[in-house]
């Protein structure tokens, strides 16, 4: 039996050139597998995306919400809309822009396949702390006197406790931009803990008296 494709065409067409789709001739499609291609399976619906505004305190502590959104479903082959209420628990230490996936809770298609819901965490600005990864940054402004002679400050932490910090018994001078790191007082995510970073700014007086100037010249 001949193996060459031209020999095979000669057997069927008597040596004439085959018409592969020209006018008046048969349309021939050759499938390498010898089978017709299968139809593509139904596609899962695209995910529903919803942004969730979250306070930094909620992100630190973790929280639960009753999510309410509209989704598309099919009942007896007819498309309809429904308001779905879904309880969601967000773990402590959730990150800004983190995506929480609720599998197969979104829109459905006529074949009964359900898409996902993507919850995007949107952590809102905080009055005292700024978030960087798991670390919390806190700006503290002190006077020049406190920077030179020592100070005591209180900071309400996200854990609900009051942090009291003092360097009055030390002789360290605090310069503008000085940073003090406090381990394990940042965000908590599983076994990982961030740090709290205090960033000090020193407020200088706008004027001084002659007596103060003379005293500084004597001291310094």
JOUR-V711763 format. One record per pair of residues at least 6 apart in sequence whose C-alpha atoms are under 8 Angstrom apart, sorted by the first residue. I is the first residue (numbers start at 1). GAP is how many residues later the second one is. Records with the same first field share a line. If there is no record, write none. Layout:
BEGIN
I->GAP  GAP
END
This chain:
BEGIN
2->6
9->6  8  9
10->6
19->6  7  8
20->6  7  8
21->6  7
42->69
44->64  65  69  70  71
45->62  63  64  68  69  70  71
46->61  69  70
47->59  60  68  69  70  71
48->58  59  67  68  69  70
49->68  69  70  71
50->67  68  69  70
51->68  69  70  71
52->67  68  69  70
53->68  69  70  71
54->67  68  69  70
55->68  69  70  71
56->67  68  69  70  102
57->101
58->34
59->32  33  34  35  36  64
60->32  33  34  98  99  127  128
61->30  31  32  97  98
62->27  28  29  30  31  32
63->26  27  28  29
64->23  24  25  26
65->22  23  24
66->19  20  21  22
67->17  18  19  20  21
68->15  16  17  18
69->14  15  16
70->11  12  13  14
71->10  11  12  13  35  36
72->7  8  9  10  34  35  36
73->6  7  8  9  34  35  36
74->6  34  35  36  38
77->33
78->32
79->31
92->96  97
93->41  94  95  96  97
94->27  95
95->26  28  38
96->25  26  27
97->23  24  25  26
98->22  23
99->19  20  21  22
100->18  19  20  21
101->15  16  17  18
102->14  15  16  17
103->12  13  14
104->9  10  11  12  13
105->9  10  11  12
106->8  9  10  11
107->7  8  9
108->6  7
128->10  11
129->7  8  9  10
130->6  7  8
131->6
133->61
134->52  53  54  55  59  60  61
135->51  52  59  60  61  62
136->49  50  51  58  59  60  61
137->59  60  61  62
138->58  59  60  61
139->59  60  61  62
140->58  59  60  61
141->59  60  61  62
142->58  59  60  61
143->59  60  61
144->58  59  60  61
147->26  27  28  55
148->24  25  26
149->19  22  24
150->16  17  18  19  20  21  22  23
151->15  16  17
152->12  13  14  15  16
153->11  12  13
154->8  9  10  11
155->7  8  9
156->6  7
157->6
174->26  28
175->25  26  27
176->24  25  26
177->22  23  24
178->21  22  23
179->18  19  20  21
180->17  18  19
181->14  15  16  17
182->13  14  15
183->11  12  13
184->9  10  11  12
185->8  9  10  11
186->7  8  9  10
187->6  7  8
188->6
END
